[in-house]
């Protein structure tokens, strides 16, 4: 059929017009074959008619009808061609199909003239699938098995042979084991972990050698962890037994240690490490440093006691271990210039891989502790992208969770919550192992900050492995759960969680100020219980411990101390807390503290209702259920949820949502507007209020919109008309603008 004839066919078949190119497209796909051309017209008629040809079910049916001729061997020849994927010539097709070579050549020529083939293969992939779908599963499996043997004899690539073996899905012959393993190695290099795992699992069924089976199992554990960590569980027992016997090779040790870390199995990790370091083959210094960092990421920031075993420490002169040793100090003393420099060196010199994952995560966390959160987030984004490109879902999920934590610290509550939930979904709850505690903790903090206690309660119902509560991730999860209890007026439950944090921290390092400030947490819980003196003592301990190393923990303790102090001290202490949070880069806690400071200054101590007096235990009231707020694209930093102020201390100190009346400015907007009217620049306002310049700009933009003005020039008149009482030094004090002086 010519294009003109196909155009006439379209006009007769369609009730409307069609694109000028359509006849040409159908002519190309069908090569003018009337049966195929009619089928393509039918497919187009049943489609959305977007203007281009559609190859659908009608085409597939036409292909099968064309080939299903009992007087020929067309189906046998095309089935062999489809299985070989266009890689086989007439000779291979003849061997696979059982048809005489001369007949194969004649039939291939006929199929070419009929428009089904071009350049030795099917003109369209839908024709290939139509032929394969016509075969029974058993027939297709036999063809693939025969094709694998045929290609192996013709020295085809390991990958091509393995694809046929995997497609056959049967126990392959013994000769296939090295081919499948070679194909798996190539697939891992090409980031096709799924196919690598399939090839290895098939090789395992074909092997009769015990040592070879062990080697294959460790390869499966190593490859499957990147995309489906739980799938490796059934292959681990034999590796663990080999480790106990001391017969596991280096690759096996790496695979077993990787699985042990992810599942919080410290005993197995330690044993595998002993076997690794005791083997004749030396461990690469970089790998040893990465394993040391991975150990502390999961099992805590402490030197391992001699009776407990664990990663060995190489001589301090080794550059890799020197860098790792400096980096690990971030767990004990917080971040500083030295840990930041070591973190950057690790990030620049470690290639993303199975042994380096936690080393990179530690470096990113150290940058965050060292006030370099922007750099930390850039590294997160970079590694998450690389992991996605390499189809390593496990790696990607870890970096997305780390990035969510950085967003939360910056005060982007909604964005942090969404990213943490996305990371959890990306890998799936059952695949996270003990590391599920990381995204769950961030989700809890974000839900608390948003006042979404129903969502937080649902998060707490997600199962966490028991082994997690002996890990660093579990430590953070316990702390987040404790703060949920505080926010919902259950201080005794909070005390239990914070005391478990205390026990874990003292087990690892009795004086470490980081990674969680359990003393200030317990102080907050005791304040809510009315134990004022205990709260003060704990807060002072935390301040003494954190003053020079951890401004975040110090800020928390100063804020608790302010709530437990009299009217002459509270504003001064809150001002110091705000400065500490600014130094730590924690915008979320800074916003809470500034709001509390403004309310302290607005109300004198004698006017604060329900104030806690020493020895008085406040009445506990359960909070009503609160629904999660609707997510917004641009987070208003002034609308973070209530600070966790002790119940009964002062209801006036609890932050409230901004009024819905858009003609009234929020406190934050009003504070910024007052300073803008007095001539301060955005940067000067930022410095005085301990917020970012970006936050100042956002507040001013919203103020202009609410007041219906264009800029600063009209701001003064509008404020006089709407807020006539807000003038002079007394009002400036009430608005909390003397933070620096405090």
C-alpha positions in Angstrom: 0.0 0.0 0.0 1.2 3.5 -0.8 0.9 6.5 1.5 -2.0 7.7 -0.7 -3.8 4.4 -0.2 -3.2 4.5 3.5 -4.5 8.1 3.6 -7.7 6.9 1.9 -8.0 4.1 4.4 -7.7 6.6 7.3 -10.3 8.8 5.7 -12.7 5.9 5.4 -12.0 4.6 9.0 -12.0 7.9 11.0 -14.8 10.3 11.6 -12.5 13.3 11.7 -9.2 14.6 10.3 -5.7 13.4 11.0 -2.2 14.8 10.9 -0.5 15.0 7.5 2.4 12.8 8.7 0.2 9.9 9.9 0.0 8.1 6.5 3.8 8.2 6.2 4.3 6.9 9.7 1.9 4.0 9.2 3.6 3.3 5.8 7.0 3.1 7.5 5.8 0.8 10.4 4.0 -1.6 8.1 6.2 -1.4 5.0 2.9 -1.2 3.1 1.7 -4.6 4.3 -2.1 -4.3 4.1 -2.8 -6.5 7.1 -0.3 -4.5 9.3 -1.5 -1.2 7.9 -5.1 -1.9 8.7 -4.1 -3.0 12.2 -2.2 0.2 12.7 -5.3 2.2 11.6 -7.4 0.3 14.1 -4.8 1.0 16.9 -4.9 4.7 16.0 -8.7 4.8 16.0 -8.7 3.3 19.5 -6.1 5.7 20.9 -6.2 9.3 22.0 -5.4 10.3 18.4 -2.6 12.6 19.4 -1.4 12.9 15.8 1.2 10.1 15.7 0.9 6.4 14.8 0.2 3.9 17.7 1.5 0.4 17.8 -0.9 -1.6 19.9 -2.9 -4.7 20.4 -4.3 -4.8 16.9 -0.8 -4.8 15.4 0.3 -7.6 17.7 -2.8 -9.7 16.7 -2.0 -9.0 13.0 1.6 -10.2 13.4 0.5 -13.4 15.1 -2.2 -14.0 12.4 0.3 -13.4 9.7 2.8 -15.9 11.1 0.4 -18.6 12.2 0.4 -20.7 9.0 0.3 -24.4 9.4 1.9 -25.0 6.0 5.1 -23.1 6.9 7.6 -22.9 9.8 7.3 -19.2 10.2 6.4 -19.3 13.9 9.4 -21.6 14.7 11.8 -19.3 12.8 10.5 -16.1 14.3 10.4 -17.6 17.8 14.1 -18.4 17.5 14.8 -14.9 16.1 12.8 -13.3 19.0 14.7 -15.3 21.6 18.1 -14.5 20.1 17.1 -10.8 20.0 18.4 -10.2 16.5 21.9 -11.3 17.5 21.7 -14.6 15.6 22.2 -15.2 11.9 20.5 -17.8 9.8 22.9 -20.6 11.0 22.1 -20.0 14.7 18.4 -19.6 14.0 18.5 -22.9 12.2 20.2 -24.6 15.1 17.8 -23.1 17.7 14.6 -23.7 15.7 15.5 -27.1 14.2 14.6 -25.8 10.7 17.0 -26.4 7.8 19.4 -23.5 7.2 18.2 -23.0 3.6 14.6 -22.9 4.6 15.5 -20.4 7.3 17.1 -18.1 4.8 14.1 -18.3 2.5 11.6 -17.6 5.3 13.7 -14.6 6.6 13.7 -13.1 3.1 9.9 -13.5 2.9 9.4 -11.9 6.3 11.6 -9.0 5.1 9.5 -8.5 2.0 6.4 -8.7 4.1 7.5 -5.8 6.2 8.0 -7.6 9.5 11.8 -7.6 9.4 14.4 -4.9 8.7 18.2 -5.4 8.9 17.8 -8.9 10.3 15.5 -8.1 13.2 11.9 -7.2 13.8 10.8 -3.9 12.5 9.1 -3.0 15.9 9.5 -4.4 19.4 5.8 -5.1 19.6 6.3 -7.8 17.0 9.0 -9.4 19.1 6.7 -9.5 22.2 3.8 -10.8 20.0 5.9 -13.8 19.0 7.2 -14.5 22.5 3.7 -14.2 24.0 2.5 -16.9 21.6 4.8 -19.4 23.2 3.9 -21.4 26.3 6.1 -20.7 29.4 7.8 -24.1 29.0 8.5 -23.6 25.3 10.0 -20.2 25.9 12.1 -21.5 28.8 13.5 -24.3 26.6 14.4 -21.9 23.8 16.2 -19.6 26.2 18.2 -22.5 27.7 19.1 -23.7 24.3 20.1 -20.2 23.2 22.3 -19.8 26.3 24.2 -23.0 25.4 24.4 -22.0 21.7 25.8 -18.5 22.5 28.2 -20.0 25.1 29.6 -22.3 22.3 30.0 -19.3 20.0 31.9 -17.4 22.7 29.3 -14.7 23.2 29.7 -12.3 26.2 29.0 -13.6 29.7 26.2 -11.0 30.0 24.4 -12.3 26.8 24.6 -15.9 27.9 23.5 -15.0 31.4 20.4 -13.2 30.2 19.2 -16.3 28.5 19.9 -18.4 31.6 18.0 -16.0 33.8 15.1 -15.8 31.3 15.0 -19.6 31.2 14.5 -19.7 35.0 15.6 -23.3 35.3 18.5 -24.9 37.2 21.4 -24.4 34.7 24.2 -26.8 33.9 27.5 -26.7 35.9 29.4 -24.9 33.1 27.2 -21.8 33.7 28.4 -20.9 37.2 31.6 -19.0 36.2 29.6 -17.3 33.4 26.9 -16.2 35.7 29.3 -14.9 38.3 31.3 -13.0 35.6 28.0 -11.5 34.3 27.0 -10.5 37.9 30.3 -8.7 38.4 29.8 -6.8 35.1 26.2 -6.0 36.1 27.4 -4.6 39.5 30.0 -2.4 37.7 27.1 -1.2 35.4 24.9 -0.5 38.5 22.4 -3.2 37.4 22.2 -4.7 40.9 18.9 -6.4 40.3 20.3 -8.5 37.3 23.5 -9.2 39.3 21.5 -10.7 42.1 19.3 -12.8 39.7 22.5 -14.2 38.1 24.1 -15.0 41.4 21.0 -16.7 42.8 20.8 -18.8 39.6 24.5 -19.7 40.0 23.9 -20.8 43.5 21.4 -23.4 42.3 23.9 -24.7 39.7 26.9 -25.2 42.1 27.6 -28.4 44.0 30.8 -27.1 45.6 30.4 -26.0 49.3 33.1 -23.3 49.2 31.8 -22.0 45.9 28.3 -21.8 47.3 29.7 -19.8 50.3 31.4 -17.4 47.9 28.3 -17.0 45.9 26.2 -16.3 49.0 28.6 -13.6 50.2 28.4 -12.0 46.7 24.6 -12.0 46.9 24.6 -10.4 50.4 27.0 -7.7 49.0 25.0 -6.9 45.9 21.4 -7.2 47.1 22.0 -4.9 50.1 22.1 -1.8 47.8 18.5 -2.2 46.6 16.8 -4.7 49.0 18.7 -5.3 52.3 16.2 -7.7 53.7 16.6 -10.1 50.8 20.1 -10.9 51.9 18.9 -12.3 55.3 18.5 -15.9 54.2 22.1 -16.0 52.9 23.8 -14.7 56.0 23.7 -17.7 58.4 26.3 -19.6 56.4 28.6 -16.5 56.3 28.2 -16.1 60.1 29.1 -19.8 60.6 32.2 -19.3 58.4 33.2 -16.3 60.4 32.9 -18.2 63.7 35.1 -20.9 62.1 37.6 -18.3 60.9 37.3 -19.5 57.3 35.6 -16.4 55.7 37.7 -14.6 53.1 38.1 -10.8 52.8 35.1 -10.2 50.5 33.0 -12.4 52.7 34.0 -10.4 55.8 33.0 -7.2 54.1 29.6 -8.6 53.1 28.9 -9.9 56.6 30.1 -6.7 58.3 27.9 -4.7 56.0 24.8 -6.8 56.9 25.7 -6.8 60.6 26.0 -3.0 60.7 22.6 -2.5 59.0 20.9 -4.9 61.5 22.6 -3.7 64.6 24.4 -7.1 65.1 27.5 -5.8 66.9 28.8 -9.3 67.9 28.8 -10.5 64.4 30.5 -7.3 63.1 33.2 -7.7 65.8 33.9 -11.3 64.9 34.0 -10.6 61.2 36.4 -7.8 61.8 38.7 -10.1 63.8 38.8 -12.6 61.0 39.4 -9.8 58.5 42.4 -8.3 60.4 43.8 -11.8 61.2 43.9 -12.9 57.5 47.2 -12.9 55.6 45.9 -10.4 53.1 46.3 -6.8 54.6 43.3 -4.6 54.8 43.5 -1.4 52.7 44.1 1.6 55.1 41.2 3.6 53.6 38.8 0.6 54.0 40.0 0.2 57.6 39.3 3.9 58.3 35.8 3.6 56.7 35.0 0.6 58.8 36.0 2.4 62.0 33.8 5.3 61.1 30.9 2.9 60.2 31.3 1.2 63.6 30.9 4.4 65.5 28.1 5.6 63.3 26.0 2.6 64.4 27.4 1.5 67.7 28.4 4.7 69.5 31.2 7.2 69.9 33.6 5.4 72.2 36.9 3.6 72.0 36.1 -0.1 72.3 37.1 -1.8 75.5 39.6 -4.7 75.3 37.1 -7.2 76.5 34.5 -6.1 74.0 36.6 -6.3 70.8 35.8 -4.2 67.8 37.6 -2.4 65.0 41.3 -2.1 65.5 43.0 1.3 65.5 45.9 1.6 63.1 48.9 3.6 64.0 48.2 7.3 64.3 50.8 8.0 61.6 48.5 6.5 59.0 46.9 9.5 57.2 43.6 7.8 56.7 43.2 6.8 60.3 44.5 10.2 61.4 41.8 11.9 59.4 39.1 9.5 60.7 40.3 9.9 64.3 39.9 13.7 64.1 36.5 13.3 62.5 35.2 11.1 65.2 35.9 13.7 67.8 32.8 15.5 66.5 30.8 12.9 68.5 32.6 13.9 71.7 33.2 17.6 71.5 31.0 18.8 68.7 32.2 20.3 65.5 35.1 22.7 65.0 37.6 23.7 62.4 39.6 20.5 62.8 36.6 18.2 62.4 35.3 20.3 59.5 38.6 20.0 57.7 38.7 16.2 58.2 35.1 15.9 57.1 35.8 17.7 53.8 38.8 15.4 53.2 36.7 12.3 53.7 34.0 13.6 51.4 36.4 14.6 48.7 38.5 11.3 48.8 36.0 8.6 49.5 34.1 7.1 46.6 30.5 6.3 47.4 30.3 2.6 48.1 29.2 -0.1 50.5 32.0 0.4 53.0 32.1 4.2 52.7 28.4 4.9 53.2 28.6 5.6 57.0 32.0 7.3 56.7 30.4 9.8 54.3 27.3 10.1 56.6 29.6 10.8 59.6 31.4 13.5 57.6 28.2 15.2 56.6 26.9 15.1 60.2 30.2 16.6 61.5 29.9 19.5 59.0 26.4 20.1 60.4 27.7 20.1 64.0 30.5 22.4 62.9 28.2 25.1 61.6 28.6 24.1 57.9 25.1 22.9 57.2 25.0 24.5 53.7 28.1 22.5 52.7 26.6 19.4 54.3 23.4 19.7 52.3 25.3 20.1 49.1 27.2 16.9 49.7 23.9 15.2 50.6 22.3 16.2 47.3 25.4 15.2 45.3 25.6 11.7 46.8 21.8 11.2 46.7 21.9 12.0 42.9 24.9 9.6 42.4 23.1 6.9 44.3 20.0 7.3 42.2 22.0 7.2 39.0 23.7 4.0 40.2 20.3 2.5 41.2 21.5 2.1 44.8 18.2 2.8 46.6 19.7 2.1 50.0 22.4 4.7 49.6 19.9 7.2 48.2 17.5 6.8 51.1 20.2 7.3 53.7 21.3 10.6 52.1 17.8 11.8 51.7 17.2 11.2 55.4 20.3 13.1 56.3 19.2 16.0 54.1 15.8 16.0 55.9 17.6 16.5 59.2 19.5 19.5 57.9 16.2 21.0 56.6 14.6 20.5 60.1 17.5 22.3 61.8 17.1 25.2 59.3 13.4 25.5 60.4 11.9 24.1 57.2 9.5 21.8 59.1 7.2 20.8 56.3 9.9 20.2 53.8 11.9 18.2 56.3 8.9 16.0 57.2 8.1 15.4 53.5 11.7 14.4 52.7 12.0 12.1 55.7 8.8 10.3 54.8 9.9 10.1 51.2 13.2 8.5 52.2 11.3 6.0 54.4 9.0 5.1 51.5 11.9 4.9 49.0 13.5 2.0 50.7 10.4 0.6 52.4 10.0 0.1 56.2 11.1 -3.5 56.1 14.4 -2.8 54.4 15.7 -0.1 56.8 17.0 -2.4 59.5 18.1 -0.5 62.6 18.7 2.6 60.5 14.9 3.2 60.3 15.4 5.1 63.5 17.0 8.0 61.6 14.1 9.0 59.3 11.5 8.2 62.1 13.3 10.6 64.5 13.2 13.4 62.0 9.6 12.7 61.3 8.8 12.9 65.0 10.6 16.2 65.5 8.9 17.7 62.5 5.5 16.5 63.6 6.1 18.0 67.1 7.3 21.2 65.6 4.2 21.4 63.4 1.9 20.6 66.3 0.8 17.5 64.3 0.5 15.1 67.3 -1.8 12.7 65.5 0.8 12.3 62.8 3.5 11.8 65.4 1.5 9.1 67.1 1.1 7.3 63.8 4.9 7.6 63.3 5.5 6.0 66.7 3.4 3.0 65.6 5.9 2.1 62.9 8.0 -0.9 64.2 11.6 -0.3 65.2 13.9 -3.4 65.7 14.9 -4.0 69.3 18.6 -3.9 68.2 18.1 -0.2 67.2 17.9 0.8 70.9 21.6 -0.1 71.3 22.6 2.2 68.4 23.2 5.9 67.7 20.1 6.0 65.6 18.0 4.5 68.4 19.5 7.1 70.7 18.1 9.9 68.5 14.8 8.1 68.2 14.4 7.7 72.0 15.1 11.4 72.4 12.5 12.4 69.7 10.0 10.1 71.4 10.7 11.7 74.7 10.0 15.1 73.3 6.7 13.9 71.9 5.8 12.8 75.5 6.8 16.3 76.8 4.7 18.0 74.1 1.7 16.0 75.0 2.0 16.5 78.8 3.4 13.1 79.7 6.6 14.1 81.5 7.1 10.7 83.3 7.1 8.8 80.0 9.6 11.5 78.7 11.8 10.9 81.7 12.0 7.2 81.0 13.1 7.8 77.4 15.7 10.5 78.4 17.1 8.2 81.1 17.6 5.4 78.5 19.5 8.0 76.5 21.6 8.7 79.5 22.3 5.0 80.0 23.4 4.6 76.4 25.6 7.7 76.4 27.3 6.7 79.7 27.9 3.2 78.3 29.7 4.7 75.4 31.3 7.8 76.9 30.6 9.1 80.4 31.4 12.8 79.6 30.5 13.2 75.9 28.3 16.3 75.4 27.1 15.0 72.0 25.3 13.4 70.2 22.2 14.0 72.4 22.0 16.5 75.3 20.2 14.3 77.7 20.9 16.5 80.7 18.9 19.4 79.3 16.2 17.0 78.2 15.9 15.6 81.7 15.9 19.2 83.0 13.0 20.1 80.8 11.0 17.0 82.0 11.7 17.8 85.6 10.6 21.4 85.1 7.3 20.1 83.7 7.0 17.9 86.8 7.6 20.9 89.1 11.0 19.7 90.2 12.6 23.2 89.8 15.8 22.6 91.7 16.6 19.4 89.9 15.9 21.1 86.6 18.3 23.9 87.4 21.0 21.5 88.5 20.8 19.4 85.3 20.7 22.5 83.1 23.8 23.9 84.8 25.6 20.6 84.3 24.7 20.7 80.6 25.9 24.3 80.3 29.2 23.6 81.9 29.7 20.6 79.7 28.6 22.2 76.4 29.7 25.8 76.8 32.8 25.5 74.6 31.8 22.7 72.3 28.1 22.4 71.7 26.1 25.7 71.4 22.9 23.8 70.5 22.9 21.8 73.8 24.0 24.9 75.7 21.1 26.9 74.2 18.6 24.2 75.3 20.0 24.2 78.8 19.9 28.1 79.0 16.3 28.1 77.9 15.3 25.6 80.5 17.2 27.6 83.1 15.3 30.7 82.0 12.0 29.0 82.5 13.1 27.9 86.0 14.4 31.4 86.9 12.9 34.6 88.3 11.9 37.7 86.4 15.3 39.3 86.7 17.1 36.4 85.0 14.7 35.0 82.4 15.1 37.5 79.6 18.9 37.6 80.0 19.1 33.8 79.9 16.8 33.6 76.9 18.9 36.1 75.1 22.0 34.0 75.7 20.1 30.9 74.5 19.1 32.7 71.3 22.7 33.6 70.7 23.7 30.0 71.2 21.2 28.7 68.8 22.3 31.3 66.2 25.9 30.1 66.7 24.8 26.5 66.2 22.8 27.4 63.0 19.6 25.9 64.5 16.9 28.2 63.1 14.1 26.1 64.5 15.1 26.5 68.1 16.1 30.1 67.5 12.6 31.0 66.4 11.1 29.3 69.4 13.4 31.1 71.8 12.8 34.5 70.2 9.0 34.0 70.6 9.4 33.0 74.2 11.7 35.9 74.8 9.2 38.4 73.3 6.5 37.0 75.6 8.7 37.1 78.7 9.4 40.7 78.0 5.8 41.6 77.2 4.5 40.2 80.4 6.1 40.9 83.7 6.7 37.9 86.0 4.0 39.1 88.4 1.5 39.1 85.5 2.2 35.6 84.2 -0.8 33.3 85.0 -0.2 29.8 86.3 3.4 30.5 87.0 5.2 27.6 88.7 6.5 28.3 92.2 9.3 26.2 93.8 7.8 23.0 95.1 4.6 23.3 93.2 3.6 20.5 90.8 1.5 21.8 88.0 -1.8 20.1 87.1 -1.4 17.8 84.1 -4.0 18.1 81.4 -4.1 16.0 78.3 -4.0 17.9 75.0 -6.8 17.6 72.5 -6.1 15.8 69.3 -4.6 18.1 66.7 -4.6 17.5 63.0 -1.5 17.9 60.8 -1.4 21.2 59.0 -1.7 21.3 55.3 1.7 21.3 53.7 2.9 24.5 52.1 5.5 25.1 49.5 7.1 28.0 51.2 7.5 27.6 55.0 6.9 30.5 57.2 9.7 30.3 59.7 7.6 32.3 62.3 4.9 29.6 62.3 6.9 26.7 63.8 5.0 25.0 66.5 4.9 25.5 70.2 8.2 25.5 72.1 8.2 22.6 74.5 7.5 24.8 77.4 6.9 23.0 80.7 3.2 22.5 81.4 2.0 24.9 84.1 5.1 27.1 83.9 3.3 29.8 82.0 0.5 29.3 79.4 1.4 32.8 78.2 4.8 31.4 77.1 3.3 28.8 74.8 3.5 30.0 71.2 0.2 30.3 69.3 -0.5 30.3 65.5 -0.6 33.7 63.9 -4.1 35.2 63.7 -6.1 34.5 60.6 -7.0 38.2 60.1 -4.6 39.3 57.4 -4.9 43.0 58.4 -3.0 42.2 61.6 0.7 41.5 61.6 2.2 38.7 63.5 4.6 39.4 66.3 7.6 38.5 64.1 6.4 40.6 61.2 5.7 43.5 63.6 9.2 43.3 65.2 10.8 43.4 61.8 8.6 46.2 60.6 9.3 48.4 63.6 13.1 48.1 63.0 12.7 48.7 59.3 10.8 52.0 60.0 13.6 53.1 62.3 16.0 52.8 59.4 17.8 49.5 60.1 19.0 47.5 57.0 17.8 43.9 56.6 21.2 42.7 57.7 21.1 44.8 60.8 17.6 43.6 61.6 18.9 40.0 61.1 21.7 40.6 63.6 19.5 42.2 66.2 16.7 39.6 66.1 19.0 36.5 65.6 17.4 35.5 62.3 18.6 35.1 58.8 18.5 37.9 56.2 16.1 35.7 54.2 13.7 35.5 57.1 13.7 39.3 57.5 12.9 39.6 53.8 10.1 37.1 54.1 8.6 39.0 57.1 8.7 42.3 55.3 7.2 40.9 52.1 4.2 39.5 54.1 3.9 42.7 56.1 3.7 44.8 52.9 1.1 42.4 51.5 -1.1 42.4 54.6 -0.9 46.2 54.9 -1.5 46.7 51.2 1.6 48.8 50.6 4.5 48.7 48.2 7.5 49.2 50.5 9.2 50.8 53.5 8.3 54.4 52.6 4.6 53.7 53.4 5.3 51.4 56.3 5.6 54.1 59.1 2.2 55.7 58.4 0.5 52.3 58.2 2.0 51.2 61.5 0.9 54.5 63.3 -2.7 54.0 62.0 -3.0 50.3 62.9 -0.8 50.1 66.0 -0.7 53.6 67.6 0.5 52.2 70.9 3.7 50.7 69.6 6.1 53.6 69.9 9.0 54.6 72.1 11.5 52.6 74.1 8.9 50.9 76.3 7.2 49.4 73.3 10.6 48.4 71.8 11.2 46.5 75.0 7.8 44.8 74.8 8.5 43.6 71.3 11.6 41.9 72.3 14.0 44.1 70.3 16.6 44.3 73.0 17.8 40.8 72.5 21.4 41.9 72.1 21.4 44.0 75.2 20.0 41.1 77.1 
